[in-house]
């Protein structure tokens, strides 16, 4: 249940900007500097940020607004890193697998 989100990622220094084909949050969005900041927050931006932090320990900031996700990562980005975080975002709304 749920659909895969189509995501494109662009890297600029220590930040990667992921653009999704659908909205992930309202216009207010959410900004998180650590997984601890997501613990008591049940909004979609917080839930997505928690998954991103869990997927990569080098991530140090996640900002989500509407259909954009900006992820900052210590040490820069490889294609593999972009793919891993892109997959986390793409599968965010998938709840059941076949």
PAMARNU-850939 format. One record per residue (C-alpha): residue in three letters; residue number from 1; x, y, z. Coordinates in steps of 0.05 Angstrom, whole numbers, plus 5000, padded with zeros to 4 digits. Example, Ala and Ser with C-alpha at 12.3 -4.5 7.8 and 13.67 -1.06 7.14 Angstrom:
! PAMARNU-850939
<pt><rest>ALA</rest><nr>1</nr><c1>5246</c1><c2>4910</c2><c3>5156</c3></pt>
<pt><rest>SER</rest><nr>2</nr><c1>5273</c1><c2>4979</c2><c3>5143</c3></pt>
***
This chain:
! PAMARNU-850939
<pt><rest>UNK</rest><nr>1</nr><c1>5000</c1><c2>5000</c2><c3>5000</c3></pt>
<pt><rest>UNK</rest><nr>2</nr><c1>5026</c1><c2>5069</c2><c3>4984</c3></pt>
<pt><rest>UNK</rest><nr>3</nr><c1>5062</c1><c2>5093</c2><c3>4922</c3></pt>
<pt><rest>UNK</rest><nr>4</nr><c1>5135</c1><c2>5103</c2><c3>4906</c3></pt>
<pt><rest>UNK</rest><nr>5</nr><c1>5153</c1><c2>5177</c2><c3>4903</c3></pt>
<pt><rest>UNK</rest><nr>6</nr><c1>5195</c1><c2>5198</c2><c3>4843</c3></pt>
<pt><rest>UNK</rest><nr>7</nr><c1>5255</c1><c2>5237</c2><c3>4868</c3></pt>
<pt><rest>UNK</rest><nr>8</nr><c1>5313</c1><c2>5274</c2><c3>4835</c3></pt>
<pt><rest>UNK</rest><nr>9</nr><c1>5374</c1><c2>5294</c2><c3>4875</c3></pt>
<pt><rest>UNK</rest><nr>10</nr><c1>5423</c1><c2>5351</c2><c3>4863</c3></pt>
<pt><rest>UNK</rest><nr>11</nr><c1>5486</c1><c2>5360</c2><c3>4904</c3></pt>
<pt><rest>UNK</rest><nr>12</nr><c1>5515</c1><c2>5427</c2><c3>4924</c3></pt>
<pt><rest>UNK</rest><nr>13</nr><c1>5574</c1><c2>5420</c2><c3>4971</c3></pt>
<pt><rest>UNK</rest><nr>14</nr><c1>5552</c1><c2>5387</c2><c3>5036</c3></pt>
<pt><rest>UNK</rest><nr>15</nr><c1>5478</c1><c2>5394</c2><c3>5017</c3></pt>
<pt><rest>UNK</rest><nr>16</nr><c1>5435</c1><c2>5352</c2><c3>4972</c3></pt>
<pt><rest>UNK</rest><nr>17</nr><c1>5369</c1><c2>5378</c2><c3>4947</c3></pt>
<pt><rest>UNK</rest><nr>18</nr><c1>5317</c1><c2>5325</c2><c3>4932</c3></pt>
<pt><rest>UNK</rest><nr>19</nr><c1>5255</c1><c2>5344</c2><c3>4892</c3></pt>
<pt><rest>UNK</rest><nr>20</nr><c1>5195</c1><c2>5298</c2><c3>4897</c3></pt>
<pt><rest>UNK</rest><nr>21</nr><c1>5137</c1><c2>5291</c2><c3>4849</c3></pt>
<pt><rest>UNK</rest><nr>22</nr><c1>5087</c1><c2>5303</c2><c3>4905</c3></pt>
<pt><rest>UNK</rest><nr>23</nr><c1>5081</c1><c2>5344</c2><c3>4968</c3></pt>
<pt><rest>UNK</rest><nr>24</nr><c1>5113</c1><c2>5314</c2><c3>5030</c3></pt>
<pt><rest>UNK</rest><nr>25</nr><c1>5091</c1><c2>5369</c2><c3>5078</c3></pt>
<pt><rest>UNK</rest><nr>26</nr><c1>5053</c1><c2>5434</c2><c3>5082</c3></pt>
<pt><rest>UNK</rest><nr>27</nr><c1>5086</c1><c2>5500</c2><c3>5063</c3></pt>
<pt><rest>UNK</rest><nr>28</nr><c1>5112</c1><c2>5508</c2><c3>5135</c3></pt>
<pt><rest>UNK</rest><nr>29</nr><c1>5154</c1><c2>5445</c2><c3>5130</c3></pt>
<pt><rest>UNK</rest><nr>30</nr><c1>5202</c1><c2>5424</c2><c3>5184</c3></pt>
<pt><rest>UNK</rest><nr>31</nr><c1>5276</c1><c2>5431</c2><c3>5201</c3></pt>
<pt><rest>UNK</rest><nr>32</nr><c1>5314</c1><c2>5381</c2><c3>5243</c3></pt>
<pt><rest>UNK</rest><nr>33</nr><c1>5387</c1><c2>5380</c2><c3>5266</c3></pt>
<pt><rest>UNK</rest><nr>34</nr><c1>5387</c1><c2>5311</c2><c3>5296</c3></pt>
<pt><rest>UNK</rest><nr>35</nr><c1>5344</c1><c2>5248</c2><c3>5304</c3></pt>
<pt><rest>UNK</rest><nr>36</nr><c1>5331</c1><c2>5269</c2><c3>5376</c3></pt>
<pt><rest>UNK</rest><nr>37</nr><c1>5292</c1><c2>5329</c2><c3>5351</c3></pt>
<pt><rest>UNK</rest><nr>38</nr><c1>5244</c1><c2>5283</c2><c3>5315</c3></pt>
<pt><rest>UNK</rest><nr>39</nr><c1>5226</c1><c2>5238</c2><c3>5373</c3></pt>
<pt><rest>UNK</rest><nr>40</nr><c1>5162</c1><c2>5271</c2><c3>5398</c3></pt>
<pt><rest>UNK</rest><nr>41</nr><c1>5141</c1><c2>5300</c2><c3>5332</c3></pt>
<pt><rest>UNK</rest><nr>42</nr><c1>5090</c1><c2>5260</c2><c3>5291</c3></pt>
<pt><rest>UNK</rest><nr>43</nr><c1>5089</c1><c2>5306</c2><c3>5229</c3></pt>
<pt><rest>UNK</rest><nr>44</nr><c1>5109</c1><c2>5278</c2><c3>5162</c3></pt>
<pt><rest>UNK</rest><nr>45</nr><c1>5172</c1><c2>5322</c2><c3>5159</c3></pt>
<pt><rest>UNK</rest><nr>46</nr><c1>5194</c1><c2>5294</c2><c3>5227</c3></pt>
<pt><rest>UNK</rest><nr>47</nr><c1>5180</c1><c2>5222</c2><c3>5208</c3></pt>
<pt><rest>UNK</rest><nr>48</nr><c1>5218</c1><c2>5230</c2><c3>5142</c3></pt>
<pt><rest>UNK</rest><nr>49</nr><c1>5276</c1><c2>5264</c2><c3>5177</c3></pt>
<pt><rest>UNK</rest><nr>50</nr><c1>5281</c1><c2>5207</c2><c3>5227</c3></pt>
<pt><rest>UNK</rest><nr>51</nr><c1>5286</c1><c2>5157</c2><c3>5171</c3></pt>
<pt><rest>UNK</rest><nr>52</nr><c1>5339</c1><c2>5198</c2><c3>5136</c3></pt>
<pt><rest>UNK</rest><nr>53</nr><c1>5380</c1><c2>5204</c2><c3>5200</c3></pt>
<pt><rest>UNK</rest><nr>54</nr><c1>5374</c1><c2>5129</c2><c3>5211</c3></pt>
<pt><rest>UNK</rest><nr>55</nr><c1>5397</c1><c2>5114</c2><c3>5140</c3></pt>
<pt><rest>UNK</rest><nr>56</nr><c1>5461</c1><c2>5155</c2><c3>5144</c3></pt>
<pt><rest>UNK</rest><nr>57</nr><c1>5499</c1><c2>5174</c2><c3>5207</c3></pt>
<pt><rest>UNK</rest><nr>58</nr><c1>5536</c1><c2>5229</c2><c3>5170</c3></pt>
<pt><rest>UNK</rest><nr>59</nr><c1>5472</c1><c2>5269</c2><c3>5159</c3></pt>
<pt><rest>UNK</rest><nr>60</nr><c1>5470</c1><c2>5329</c2><c3>5205</c3></pt>
<pt><rest>UNK</rest><nr>61</nr><c1>5409</c1><c2>5368</c2><c3>5182</c3></pt>
<pt><rest>UNK</rest><nr>62</nr><c1>5343</c1><c2>5354</c2><c3>5145</c3></pt>
<pt><rest>UNK</rest><nr>63</nr><c1>5295</c1><c2>5407</c2><c3>5121</c3></pt>
<pt><rest>UNK</rest><nr>64</nr><c1>5229</c1><c2>5389</c2><c3>5086</c3></pt>
<pt><rest>UNK</rest><nr>65</nr><c1>5180</c1><c2>5438</c2><c3>5055</c3></pt>
<pt><rest>UNK</rest><nr>66</nr><c1>5126</c1><c2>5420</c2><c3>5006</c3></pt>
<pt><rest>UNK</rest><nr>67</nr><c1>5159</c1><c2>5374</c2><c3>4954</c3></pt>
<pt><rest>UNK</rest><nr>68</nr><c1>5232</c1><c2>5391</c2><c3>4971</c3></pt>
<pt><rest>UNK</rest><nr>69</nr><c1>5279</c1><c2>5359</c2><c3>5020</c3></pt>
<pt><rest>UNK</rest><nr>70</nr><c1>5347</c1><c2>5390</c2><c3>5035</c3></pt>
<pt><rest>UNK</rest><nr>71</nr><c1>5396</c1><c2>5343</c2><c3>5069</c3></pt>
<pt><rest>UNK</rest><nr>72</nr><c1>5463</c1><c2>5366</c2><c3>5096</c3></pt>
<pt><rest>UNK</rest><nr>73</nr><c1>5516</c1><c2>5313</c2><c3>5105</c3></pt>
<pt><rest>UNK</rest><nr>74</nr><c1>5585</c1><c2>5318</c2><c3>5136</c3></pt>
<pt><rest>UNK</rest><nr>75</nr><c1>5639</c1><c2>5297</c2><c3>5086</c3></pt>
<pt><rest>UNK</rest><nr>76</nr><c1>5601</c1><c2>5312</c2><c3>5023</c3></pt>
<pt><rest>UNK</rest><nr>77</nr><c1>5562</c1><c2>5264</c2><c3>4978</c3></pt>
<pt><rest>UNK</rest><nr>78</nr><c1>5578</c1><c2>5205</c2><c3>4933</c3></pt>
<pt><rest>UNK</rest><nr>79</nr><c1>5529</c1><c2>5178</c2><c3>4882</c3></pt>
<pt><rest>UNK</rest><nr>80</nr><c1>5516</c1><c2>5120</c2><c3>4929</c3></pt>
<pt><rest>UNK</rest><nr>81</nr><c1>5498</c1><c2>5168</c2><c3>4986</c3></pt>
<pt><rest>UNK</rest><nr>82</nr><c1>5450</c1><c2>5207</c2><c3>4941</c3></pt>
<pt><rest>UNK</rest><nr>83</nr><c1>5418</c1><c2>5141</c2><c3>4919</c3></pt>
<pt><rest>UNK</rest><nr>84</nr><c1>5410</c1><c2>5115</c2><c3>4990</c3></pt>
<pt><rest>UNK</rest><nr>85</nr><c1>5376</c1><c2>5179</c2><c3>5015</c3></pt>
<pt><rest>UNK</rest><nr>86</nr><c1>5336</c1><c2>5184</c2><c3>4951</c3></pt>
<pt><rest>UNK</rest><nr>87</nr><c1>5309</c1><c2>5114</c2><c3>4963</c3></pt>
<pt><rest>UNK</rest><nr>88</nr><c1>5289</c1><c2>5132</c2><c3>5034</c3></pt>
<pt><rest>UNK</rest><nr>89</nr><c1>5248</c1><c2>5190</c2><c3>5007</c3></pt>
<pt><rest>UNK</rest><nr>90</nr><c1>5220</c1><c2>5149</c2><c3>4949</c3></pt>
<pt><rest>UNK</rest><nr>91</nr><c1>5194</c1><c2>5095</c2><c3>4996</c3></pt>
<pt><rest>UNK</rest><nr>92</nr><c1>5168</c1><c2>5142</c2><c3>5050</c3></pt>
<pt><rest>UNK</rest><nr>93</nr><c1>5094</c1><c2>5129</c2><c3>5034</c3></pt>
<pt><rest>UNK</rest><nr>94</nr><c1>5102</c1><c2>5054</c2><c3>5021</c3></pt>
<pt><rest>UNK</rest><nr>95</nr><c1>5071</c1><c2>5016</c2><c3>5080</c3></pt>
<pt><rest>UNK</rest><nr>96</nr><c1>5063</c1><c2>4945</c2><c3>5054</c3></pt>
<pt><rest>UNK</rest><nr>97</nr><c1>5104</c1><c2>4905</c2><c3>5006</c3></pt>
<pt><rest>UNK</rest><nr>98</nr><c1>5081</c1><c2>4847</c2><c3>4963</c3></pt>
***
